[in-house]
Amino acid sequence: MRMNKVSKNGLAFLILIFSGFLFSFINFNSPSIDDASKEKELKEYWSNKYKASSWYLDMKSAAPNFYEIRDEFNEYFKHNTFIVTQEVKQYKRFAHEYFPNIDADGNYIDPSLSAVKAINSAKKSVAGNPWKQIFLKWNTTQDNGGTGVLRSIRIDPSNSNAILAGAATAGIWQTMDSGKNWAFVSGGVPEVEWVNEIIYSKKDHKIVYANTNMGVVKSTDGGKSWSYTALKKTFPDTFGSLMWLDLTSTSNDIVYATTEEKGKYKILKSVDGGKSWIEKYQTNKRIWDMRVKLDDANVVYILEESSKTDWINFKKSTDSGVSFTSVNNGYPADHTTKSHRGRIGTTPANNNVVYVVIGYNGGDANDKISFFKSSDAGRSFIKKNNLDIKEPLVNAMGPKDFLSGTCHLAQLTWNLAFTVSETDENFIACAANKIKVSTDGGATWAFDLSGKIITGRQYDQYQSNNAHTGVHGDHHALSIIGKDIWNANDGGAYHSNDGGFTVAKDKTDGLGIMELWGFSQSFKNDIMAVGLNHNQICFRDDAVYGGWIGVNGADAMATNINPIDDQYMYNHPWGHERVKRSLTGKKGHTFQELGIQLGYITLDNLEYHPNQFYTIYGSDYGDRNKTYQLSKTTNNASSWEVMKEFSADKSNAVAVKVSFANPNYIYAVVEPNRVIKSVDEGKTWIDVNPPASLVKGFALWRLAVSDKNPNHLWVTVKANQDVVKVIHSKDGGLTWSDYSDGLPQYAIYSMIYQRGSNDILYLGTRSGVYYRNANMSKWELFGSGMPVANTSFMFINYATGKLRVGTSRGLWENDLVERTAPKANSTASKKIVSSDDPMVQFADYSVADKDATYSWKFPGATPSSSTEERPLVSYKNAKKGSYNVTLTVTDSRGKSTQTLKNFITRNK
């Protein structure tokens, strides 16, 4: 069912939460403090301007249209300065979330309003092996410490070495040895991605609750396994982000939880451990936090946005949340000062203590934050920092104030962490961009209690593990028991085991929480690159770097590796760049402008010619869609030529594929539902659009082409719907038919064709990977054990027989459903040679095992034959003319030969 309607998550959820950005960890080219101040002022100015723009206001509307908002965004920045503010990052997330789920008109299709197919029966028969999550040791060599976002963290009160951490996209993780090793523990609730709050029962530490995108989940074994409570959504429908949770110290079963849904915020209560829930309170104002009085289940505290001003009120209920009263004694109610975010803290060290921290992030001298403490269960408060009570929010920059030492408040609606020690009512910690601790209830603050670190620069240069300095910025959660302080932030997990005497140590290694907005790998050498949301473009070459290294950017997007010459990367951090990576160490990469711009739809990868590895095809979105064109380079992105323009209808080519059966054949999907075809390597194009009666008003996206028949192609259909999912044509687009049988309604994110096979296709959805070959009548689930994730990227390593999937939960691997006989394919650095430029680098690009042998024939060249995998050949002594190239590949499954006729031309 197509709906011009925002998702049940609510667009407010999208533009509120996913705007984190790496501030404190880009150590290179750091600006001076004065330059940083000017930059913050500039960002604040343009941030206010952007909030009044049509694209921003329409993005916040009840029924945003993707194409309309994108056009407004692009048009706006033709005439206004482009600065990467929170609003721009909100647009990036909007585009990322909406693009896979729109119809041909740009309207969002709400997954909860689509008919949810019963796919349990299909899941009973699963082909393939269990999925394996791979490459989890990210910070062993990483020089920026950023891996993925943790939203919640909690120390086990009975075992200080046991920690539970909740991710933004990757569920719940547990360590039993203070972060040396981590295990994914929420596999029993596979739809759980966003984990906003984790709470141990004070009465029985084996009982743990978590409030998530799917509702409240519960563990009865200390967090090792989880199950759903009755407060639950049915996937793919989900709750929003502000999911708070608390329970008293007197009962395992009395639990309070908040929900966010369609702009409504509710408080619910369970008295039977989650078996049933009763709604107690509802408001259309955002609830920024919720806590329960630990020794009285009838008393509930909340921070709720004022209905009269831009302030955030502290409210108290004494009737289990049925009614609330704003407290106006020491902490003001409905004040005229604007605030962005607040948090509440309570502690079993004193059941009557309630803290409120509230802040406004205006940048530099406009940043304001205050800490209030109540010792009488929220009836009255004392302002702990800067005792001037006339103004509730202050910019206090003295040496022991929270904001001193550049501990600024960046984007509080995304990141603000606060907690009270469970063993000391006066020991508190708070973090927005940087962590500080206080031992006197918030009157004075320090980066560390040793006094050695007093400036932000010292904090950023603190050696937090053997590979990097500093603590990742953008903090979300803190937990303190005794001398243990644990922190969850945009980079992962950090730990101080001496009560804050020294700054926290990075404990992120082993957490599979990477949200990939880009992923690519080389053809067979397992050289990898990823774009990590909230973090950097990262490369992996174990032989050179010993693991992952951070290279460039923050909130990184697309990244592409040349499959043959894997020294070259084509990336989109915030700009667009070609990188020649260092082959001798972690530093020394060279950067240049890519020459085309890959756009805000971060899932676009480049396409490489089957026989010329420096010939690349890509969609050029221009500078925020000032151009709409399909481009080609034949010289490794040194220059580009336009193959096809789409400016007239402001459309982009969202997919492009070249046929391995005949590289003259190129296909592209042009939004929303055009398919175009070239049979002359892109010189001319024709439309081969599927009929409207087949596509039924939906949009098209992913594309695959057979390596046996250049006229056989498959195209995926967008959105959470079960009307039509995949279409195909066996005659180059003259006729089309449905190829959807067996697929669930969940949106399709990726598709790849297995070369050398009987037309095996793999297809990634939000709920698993599916496969199908030419003899099958329907798609079947492939592999088991991968929880719900955006399966946006797929690559096949034929040498090892592995399918790799890049997801919103990191990297996963499985054996191919079938290994096939070899299929030879050769590729070269160029086709035209001369006496001045006679050398050609050839490389194997075949379907073959890693132990395959090679036999090359190069008539007219020196050498004229080779058994190397990548021979370098000279045509210096060749006569003018054209020459064949032959490759024979042999492995344990057989032999295959390919001859490229008249492939190399000696022109002078």
Salt bridges, closest charged atoms under 4 A:
GLU39 OE2 - LYS43 NZ 3.92
GLU75 OE1 - LYS78 NZ 3.52
GLU75 OE2 - HIS79 NE2 2.98
GLU87 OE2 - LYS51 NZ 3.87
GLU97 OE2 - ARG93 NH1 2.54
ASP143 OD2 - LYS587 NZ 3.04
GLU193 OE1 - ARG766 NH2 2.81
GLU197 OE2 - ARG154 NH2 3.06
GLU197 OE1 - ARG291 NH1 3.15
ASP237 OD2 - LYS8 NZ 3.69
ASP237 OD2 - LYS233 NZ 3.29
GLU261 OE2 - LYS233 NZ 2.14
GLU279 OE1 - LYS266 NZ 3.70
ASP289 OD1 - ARG291 NH1 3.48
ASP289 OD2 - ARG343 NE 2.98
ASP295 OD1 - LYS293 NZ 2.53
GLU304 OE1 - LYS315 NZ 3.12
GLU305 OE2 - ARG286 NH1 2.82
ASP334 OD2 - LYS308 NZ 3.91
ASP364 OD1 - LYS40 NZ 3.48
GLU425 OE2 - LYS373 NZ 2.86
ASP460 OD2 - LYS434 NZ 3.93
ASP484 OD1 - HIS495 NE2 2.75
ASP490 OD1 - HIS476 NE2 2.57
ASP490 OD2 - HIS534 ND1 3.33
ASP506 OD2 - HIS468 NE2 2.65
GLU515 OE2 - ARG93 NH2 2.88
ASP526 OD1 - ARG804 NH1 3.00
ASP541 OD2 - ARG581 NH1 2.92
ASP542 OD1 - ARG540 NE 3.11
ASP555 OD1 - HIS534 ND1 3.78
ASP566 OD1 - ARG581 NH2 3.40
GLU607 OE1 - LYS657 NZ 3.54
ASP623 OD1 - ARG624 NH2 2.75
ASP623 OD2 - LYS626 NZ 3.70
ASP649 OD2 - ARG674 NH1 3.73
GLU671 OE2 - ARG70 NH2 2.61
GLU681 OE2 - HIS609 NE2 2.97
ASP687 OD2 - ARG674 NE 2.87
ASP707 OD2 - LYS823 NZ 3.26
ASP759 OD1 - LYS708 NZ 3.92
ASP759 OD2 - HIS712 ND1 3.59
GLU813 OE2 - ARG804 NH2 2.63
ASP815 OD1 - LYS802 NZ 2.50
ASP837 OD1 - LYS830 NZ 3.48
ASP844 OD2 - LYS524 NZ 2.70
ASP849 OD1 - ARG819 NH2 2.44
ASP849 OD2 - ARG893 NH1 2.53
GLU869 OE2 - LYS524 NZ 3.19
